[in-house]
Amino acid sequence: MKYRYDLRDQVVEVAINDDAPIAIARDALGRRVFKRNRTHTTSRGGAR
């Protein structure tokens, strides 16, 4: 498993194997706003 980090040391991508990375996007406060793999996107909406 490979992890890629941004300048804030937050995970932005996880690769379980070389052909299927999972992308993670964060807002300005570092909260995850979506997670996307090859076939699905999971979003978090609104403040909690």
C-alpha positions as CSV (number, residue, x, y, z in Angstrom):
1,M,0.0,0.0,0.0
2,K,1.3,3.4,-0.9
3,Y,0.3,6.8,0.4
4,R,0.8,10.3,-1.1
5,Y,0.7,13.4,1.1
6,D,0.2,17.1,0.5
7,L,2.3,19.9,1.9
8,R,0.3,19.8,5.1
9,D,1.2,16.1,5.6
10,Q,-2.4,15.0,4.9
11,V,-3.1,11.9,2.8
12,V,-4.3,12.9,-0.7
13,E,-4.0,9.5,-2.4
14,V,-3.9,5.8,-1.4
15,A,-2.8,3.1,-3.8
16,I,-3.7,-0.4,-2.8
17,N,-2.1,-1.6,-6.0
18,D,-0.6,0.3,-8.9
19,D,-3.7,0.5,-11.0
20,A,-6.4,1.5,-8.5
21,P,-5.5,4.7,-6.6
22,I,-8.1,6.3,-4.2
23,A,-8.0,10.1,-4.4
24,I,-8.9,12.2,-1.4
25,A,-9.8,15.9,-1.6
26,R,-9.8,18.3,1.4
27,D,-11.2,21.7,2.1
28,A,-9.2,24.7,3.4
29,L,-9.6,23.5,7.0
30,G,-8.3,20.0,6.2
31,R,-11.7,18.2,6.3
32,R,-12.2,15.5,3.7
33,V,-14.7,16.6,1.1
34,F,-14.6,13.6,-1.2
35,K,-13.0,10.3,-1.8
36,R,-12.8,8.9,-5.3
37,N,-11.7,5.6,-6.8
38,R,-12.1,4.3,-10.3
39,T,-15.8,3.6,-10.1
40,H,-17.2,5.6,-7.1
41,T,-17.1,9.1,-5.6
42,T,-18.1,9.6,-1.9
43,S,-18.9,13.1,-0.9
44,R,-19.4,14.8,2.5
45,G,-21.9,17.6,2.3
46,G,-22.4,20.5,4.7
47,A,-20.9,21.2,8.1
48,R,-21.4,18.7,11.0
